[in-house]
Amino acid sequence: MDRIRKIFKQLLNPSEEICGLDIGSNTIKALLTERDKQGIRLTRFASCPTPPASIKDGAIVDAQALGVAIRELFQENSFPEECRVVSAVSGQSVVIRPIRMVRMSEKELAGAINYQAEQYLPYAASDAQISGIILQESLPDDPNQMEVLLISAPKEMMDNTRQLIRISGALSEAVELEPFALHRALKANDPELYEGNKTVAVINLGASAGSINIYKAGLLRHNRTISVAGNSFTKAIGQALNLSFEEAERFKLEKCVIRVENDSTPVAPTTMRIFNIIVPVLNELVRDIQRSFDYYQSREKAQSVDVVILSGGTARMKNLDVYLTNELSIECQIANPFRNLSIEGIQGIAADDLEALAPMAMVVTGLALR
């Protein structure tokens, strides 16, 4: 009877619910959206700690523990039964890069991309899920060649993600690559950047890893995983002050303030000491970003990056945007995927609290908006 009532409700008031699920090494985030004739609404948000040792270097090592944690997260926060989940994979094993190929149709490309991909992958093409997107149908220097965005991820990584969704009791609607979720969230963050001809870099800094993603005129042109992330700062503080990881993380969250030029605001001695400790990590981050930008410019024969969007939990470090703006001589902004979305009335979290979490919600928002 309940199932019949549900069917009639859908017929009378057709809507579609999708749950974005961002499974980070530190935190699992879920965002429920509802679509109907009026558009898309954010309806529910929830998060929980990621089970210890369940993810290593971006790869799932304990699908059972993750699946159980997600099931409990959904149940405790009243997410729909068997909700349709869009999740993502990321890390060093994910390959996204523009390549040159002989001109062919999209249908021919689907059959040829696996053979072409062999030379670019760190694993056998037979062990990967591979696809290609035509970026340019004809190249200026050779009309008989085209530019294709090669996209690849290990089948095992994709299968493990689908498995943990099954364990959670939800339905796996799609598993996509993180840079494409960031791309979708970029449009929500600032449609003008997405639609214009600008070159935009989204630097996503999570707990255990980060990524640099460069988009030109709304297309992904460069993706690179970097090791500098939130835990890099925490470990530096812990080693210098002889603190446990948990104590160092608390110090980072409570006392870390990045000092910037022309800022004469007095700070406590402990805050200044922590800043001096993390300076080498900041310098390494700047070098990683600059190397990626230089590589992109040399390969694409393109102009420099116009603007940088900082996302991920580490983007919330005070003054990181100002510091990187000064070091890179490029405008850096803190991501806010909710800028053009209504979060009033969202369940599970107060709107102000969700707004404060905005930088670390780029991926989950992009997934929920698929």
N, C-alpha and C positions, 0 to 999 in steps of 0.2 A: 504493500500500500504506500509506504514512504517513497519507494522508487517511482511509483506512478504519479504521486504528488509532485515529485521533483521534475518529472518530464513535463507535466502540465505547466509548472512554474516557468520552465525554460521556454515553452512555447508562447506563454502569455507575456513574459518579460525576458526576452533573449539577451543573455550576457555571457561573457567568457572570462573565466578567472585563470590567471597564469601566475605562478610563483617563481620569482628569480631566487636562485640559491647560490651564494658565494661561499665556497668551502675553503677558507684560508687556513694557514698553518697555525694561526693563533685564535681566530674567531670564525664561527659559522654565522652567516647573516642570511635572513630570508625576508623577502618583500613580496607581498601579494598585491596584484593589480586586477582590476575589473574593467572589462571593455564592454561598452554597449553603444547605442546610437549617439549618445552624448559625448563619447570619447573615452579616455582612459583615466581611471581614478586609482590612487594608491590607497589601499584599504587596511593593510595590516603589516606590521614590521616586528621582527623578533631576532634575537641573537643569543648565542651561548658560546662558551669556550670550546675550542676544538680538543677532542680527547688527546692526551699526551701520546707522542710517538705514533700517531695514526697517519701522519703525513711527513715525508722526508724528501727534501729537495724538490718540492712540488709534486711528488708522486704519492699516490695512495698506497699505504702499506698495511692498513687495517680497515678494510671496507666494513667489516662487521661492527666495529666500535663506532665508526662514523655514522653508519646507517641507524644504529640504535640511538645515538645522540640526536640525530635529525628527527627521528620518529618522536622522541620525547619533547623536542623543541616544538614540533607541530602540535602535539597533543596538549601541551601545557599552555600554548598560546592560541588555541581554538582555530587552527588552520583547517580548511575543509578536508574531509576524508578523501584519500586518493587524489589529492590536488596535482595538477599538471605542472611539472617542474622543468625549468630551463636552467641548466648548470653550465660550468665552463671548466676547461683545463688550461694549464699554462706551464711554463718552465723551460729548461734547456732543451728538452726533447721535442718541443713544438717548433716547427720550422715554417717561417713565413718570410718569403723573399721574392722580389721581382726577378724573373728570368727571361731570356730571349728564346723564342721558338720560331720555327718555320710557320708562316701564315696558314691557318686552317680554321674550319668552322668550330663552333662550340661543341657540336656532336663529335667531331673528330678529336678535339682536345680531350674530351672525357676518356677516350680510348688510348690516347698517346701520353698523357701526363705521367702515368706510373713509370713508363720507360725513361722519360726525360728526368724524372725526379731522382733516380738512382744516384747520380753524381753529386747531388746536393745534400743527401740525407746521411746522418751518422748511424743509420740502421737500415736493414733491408727493406726495400719498398713493399715486399710481400707482408711485412709485419706492421705496415702503416695504413692509416686511412688518409688518402691523398685526393686533393681536388685542385683545380686551377680556375682562376678568374681572368678573363682577358681585360687588360688595362688599356692597351693601345692596339688597334687592329693592324696598324702599319707603322713601322719605325721610320723616322725622318732620314736616317743614314742608310737604311736598307728596307725598301718597300715590301720585300719578300719575307720579312720577319715581323713578328709581333711581340708585344710585351705581355707576359702572363704573371699573375701573382700565384706562386706556388704555395700551397697550404698543406701541411702534413702534421700528423700526430700519431704516436704509436697506438695500434689497436688495443693493446693491453690497458693503456691509460684510459681510453674511451670506455672500454668494457668495465673496468673497475668502477668508473664513475656511475655507469648505468646500474651496476650491481648494488652499490650502496643506496641508490635511490629506491631500488626494489625492496631492499631490506627495511628502508624507512616506511614502507607502505604507500609511498607516493608513486606517481606515474611519470616516467621520464619523457617529457615532451621533446627535448632536444639537448644535445651536448655540443657546445660551440667553443671557439677559442677566445680567450680573454680579451685580446686586442679588439675583437669585433664588438664585444659587449661595451668596452670603453668607448669605441667609436659611436655607438648608439647613445650612450650617456653624454657624450660630448655635444650632441645635437640638443639634448635637454639642457645641458649646462649653458650653451650659448649658440643658438641657431645660426647667428651671423658668421661665427667662426666655421661652423660645419658647412654652410652653403657657399661661403666666399671662396676666393682663390688663395687664401692665406695658407702658409705652412705652419701647422700646429703640432707641438710635441706634447703628448700626455705622458708624464712620468709617474708611474704607479709604484709607490713605495710601501710594500707590505711589511710583515714582521720578519720573515726569513729571506725574502728575495724581492727584487724590484724589476721593473721593465721600462724600457724607453720605446715609445710608439710614436712614429711621425706620420702625420696625415697631410696630404696636399690636395686641395680642392675637393675635400670629402672622401679621398681614397687613401687607404693604408699604404704607405710607401716603405716603411722601415720598422722592424721590430727586433729588439735585443733584450735578453735577460741579463740583469746585473746582480752581483752578490751583495752590494751595499744596500742595507735595508734597516728596519727598526732595531733588529737584534744586534746589528753591528755597533750601534750607539750604546745599547745596554751592556754588551760584553766589554766595551772599552771602559765604561764607568765601573763595572764590577771588578775588572782586573786592576785598575788604578787605585780603587778605594778598598779592595779586598772584601767585596760584598758578594752575597749569593746573587744568582740571576734575578730572583724575585725582588730582593732588596734594591738591586741596581735598576730594575724596571720601575720600581716605585719612585726612586730618586729622579729618574729621567722624566717621568710624568709630572711630578710635583715641583721639581726645582730647575729643570733644564730651560734655559732661555738663550737663544742664539744671539750673540752680540753683533750689531751691525754698525757700519760707519755712521758718524754724526749722531749717534744715540748716546746722550750723556746721562740717561736715567740711572740713578744709583742702584746697584744690585748687591745682594748679600754675598759675603765671601764664598759660601758654599756654591752658590749659583755661578759665580765667576770661575771657581775651580772646575766645576763640571763642564763649563763651556770650553775651558782650555784643554780638558781631557778629550772632548769630542772633535776638536779642530782637525786632527789628522783624518778622522772618518769623513768629515765634511769635505776636506780637500780631495779625498779619494772619490767621493760622490761627484764632485765637480769635474774631475779628470774623466770619469766614466761617461758623464753626459757630454762633455766636449768632444771626446773621441767619437762617440756615436754621431754627433752633429757633423764633425769633420768628414767622417766616412760617408754619411748621407750626401753631403754637398759634393764630394769628389765623385761618387758613383753616379749621382743624378745630374751632375753638372748644374746644380740648382743654387738658388739664392739661400741665404741663411734662414733659420727658423724664425718665424715672426713672433710667436708667443708660446709660452710654456704653461701647461695646466698641471698642477701638482695634486695627485690623488693618493689614496691609501692612508692608513693610520699614521704613518710617519709624517705625512704632510701637515699634521696638526701641531708639529713642533713649533713653538712660538718663534716667529721671525724667519722661518726657513724660506718663505717666498721672497722676502726682502734680501736675505743673504744671497740667494741664488741669482736674483735680478742683478745685484751688484757684481757678482763673480762672472756671470755669463754675458752681461751687458744685453740681456734679453728680458722683456717683461715676463714675470712669472706670477701666476694667479693660483689661488687655492680653489680646487674643484668644488662645485655645488650643483649636482644633478637635479636638485629640487627647485632651482631658481625659477623655472617656468612651469613647475608642476604644483598642484595644490596638495598640501600635506595636512590641511585642517581636517580634523575628524578621523585621522588615521588611528587605528586601534593598536594597542600593545606598547605604545610609547608616546610621550607628549611631543607635540610639534616642535617645541623649542629644543628638546633633547635630540630629536632626530636631525634638526638643523645643525646642531653642534657636531653630529656624526657625519655630516654630508661628505667630507673628503674621502672617508673610508666606505662610502656607499655607492661609488661610481660603478663598480663592477655589478653589484647586485641590482642596481637600478637599470643598467643596460640590459641585463638578462631579463628582468621583469617586463621591460618594454619591447621585447622581441615580438 
